[in-house]
């Protein structure tokens, strides 16, 4: 079972930011990545639809013999992972905004969170973040339109820069010193964010923590691939192949798949 692939799914190309961290930490693992770009973004959908899409993606990855599934989407994690874990006999790794390190480290007692509506409005998000809000101002900002621009290949556009300036304004007025990225698409915005933010504001995303947790769970279940060869990485999208290929720098073969 250790040589079976890790399954990874997202509402598009954003979860590749998680894949890259997993690949860096676990180079011998085989992976299968599903980009559900046809249904992106998940963040503005109703909970039941998000659950249905997550089940569809999960069952496809199980059909492809995956040993563990990474839900590389904050919105899918916060809305569906409890149901997925109760429904399938396979380990799941979820993605949640890394509020804890920001809340414990802030000097200005103000942090910003940029995430989707589906994440910020979810019960799991509030349950996992409420313990770290005491005595701290938390400025939540829905990143409406960001995922769509990234999926359209417009990450570095003037339109994106203007949108981000609008979303960052109330955070900067509140004197944040940490910005938490609550969507796996958003790490691709870091170069622009570094240009727009004051130098003292630190950016936190969940990628490395998710990779470490993936390794821990593989070890716990004794399904870590201990081989010495580089893993085989497959990518499937029901959207634009070129956008996914670009975000991967053309290093991997991307295939179209209707799902």
N, C-alpha and C positions, 0 to 999 in steps of 0.2 A: 504493500500500500504506500510505502514511502516514496516510490517513484511516480505515483499518480500526480497530476497537476494541481496547483492551487488555482481556484476559480476567483476571478475578480470581475465585479460589474459596477457600472455607473450609468447615470442618465446621459451618457455621452463620453467626451474625451477627458473630462476633468480627472477621473480616477487614475489616469496615466501618471499623475504626480505621485500617487500612492504606489503604483507598479514600479516606478523608478527607484523608490526607496526600498521596496522589497527586493528588487533585483540587485541593488547595491549590497544589501545585507545578506541575502540568500542566493548567491549566483548559481547554485547548482539546482535550484528548484525549477521545475517546469511550471508554466503558467498558461492560463486561457483567459483572455480579457474580452468582455462584452461591452461594447459602447452602444447603449440604447438611445442613440442620437435622434431617432425618429420621434421619440416621445419626450425629448428634452424641451424645456427644463421640467424636472419633477417638482421644483420648489413652489410652483403656483397651483398644483393639483390638489384635489381633495384626498383625505387620508386613505379612503378605501381604494382609490385608483392607484395610489402609491404602493399600497400593499399588494394589489393585483399585479402590478408591473414587477415588483420585487419577487413575487412567487414565480412569475413567468421566467425571469432571468435565472432564479435559483434552480428551477427544474431543468432548464437547458444545460446549466453547468453540471448538474448531477448526472444528466444523460451523457455528458462528455467525461464522466468518470472522475470528477474532481474530489479531492480528499478533504478540502477545507475551502470555505468561501469567504472572501473579503468583500463586504458591502462597502465599496469605495465611494459612497455617496452619503453625505450628512443627512439629507432629507430622508432617504430610504432607511438609514439606520434609526433615526429618531422616531419614525412612524411605523416601521415594519419589522425590525430585527427581533423584537420579543416574540412575535408570531412565527417568524422563520425558525427561531430556536426551538419553539414548542412543536413545530410541525415536521422538522426534518432531523434525522439522526446523523448529523454532520456538524463539525465545529464552525461557528461563524465569528468573524472579526468585524466589529463595527467602527464607525468614524464619528467622533463627537468633537465639538469645538473645544480647544485646549484652554478653557477658562481658568482652570486651577493654577497653572504656573504663572499666568498673568496676574491673577488676583493676589497670589502670595508674594509677587515680586514688585508690584506697582509702588512707586514712591509718591505719585501725585494723587493716589487713591481714586483714579479714574481710568477705566479701560474701555476700548471699543470692540464691538463684535460685528463683523460684516458677514451676513449669512442669508440664506433664502427664507422666504416666508414660511415654507413648510418646516424648516428646522426651528426657527424662532418661536413658532406657535405650537410646537409639539409638547406633549405632556412629559416625554422623556427628557427633553432639553431642560425644562424647568426643574425637573426632579434632580437631575445630575449637576445643575449649576447653582441652584439656590443656596446650598451650604457655603458657597464662596463669595456671596454678594454682600455679606454683612460689613457695613462701614465703607463700602466701595461704590462709587458711581459707575454703573454699567450702561454704556450707550449702545443700544442695539440698532442696527441699520439693515433693513432689507435691501439686498443687492439686486433689485428689479432690473432686468435687462442685461445683466453682466454675462450670464451663462449663454444667452442667445448670441451675443456678440462674439464670444469665444468660439461657440459652435459654428458660427459663420466665418471664422477665420479673421476676425477683426480685433484681435487682442490688443494690438499696438496702434489702434486707430485714434484719431482725434475725438471721435464720438465716445470711445471708452474713457479717455482722459477727462473729458468734460463731466461724464457720468460719475467718475470716481471723485473728482473735486467736489461735486455736489454732496456725495455721500460722506466724505471725510469732514466737511465743514463743521457740522455739529459736534463731532468728536474732538476736533482741534479746539473748538470754542470751550469744550469741557476740560481741556488740558490733559488728554489721555497721554500715557507714556507706553502703553501696549496696545497693539491692534491684533485681535484674534481673527484668523481667517476660518470661517465656518462653512466652507464649501470646497470640495476637492478641485474644482476648477480654478479657484482663486490664487493658488501659488503661482500660476502663470502670470499673475498681475504684479508680482513682487518687484520687477525692475521699474515699472511705472510708479508703484507705491513708494518705493525708496526715493524717487525723484520728487514726489508730491509731499511726502511727510517730513517734518523736522527731524534732524539727525538723532535726537534723543528717543524718538518713538521706535520701539522694537516690534517686529512682526513675528507672530507665532502661528505655525500651522502644525497639523497633526501627523504629517507623513512619517517622520523617523520613529515616533512613538508607536504608530500602527505597525511598522515593519518589525520593531522589537517585540510587540505583542504577538504578532504572527509567528515569529520564531519560538517564543515561549510556549504558545499553544501547540505548535507542531511537536515540540520536545515533550510536553506533558502527555500528548497522545501517542508518542513514540512513532511519529510518521514523518520526522525530519529526513529529507533526502541527504544521505551522507556520501553520495557519489562525488567523483572528482571532475566530472565533465560539466561544461556549461549547460544550463537548462535550456529547453526548447520553449520559446515564447510565441504563442499564437494570439492574433488579434482579429476580432470580428466586429463589424459595425453594420447597422441597418440605416446608416446615414451616408454622408459624403466621405468616401475613402481618402480623398486628398487631404482633408482637414486632420484626420487622425494620423495619416502618414507624416504630415508636416510636424505635428506635435511630437512625434517619435523620431524626428530628424531622418526619416527614411531608413532606419536601422533594422526594421522588422517588416515582414510581409503582412499586409492588412487585407482581409477578405470581406466581401459583402455577404451578409446573411440576413434573410428575412426572419425576424422573430418578434 
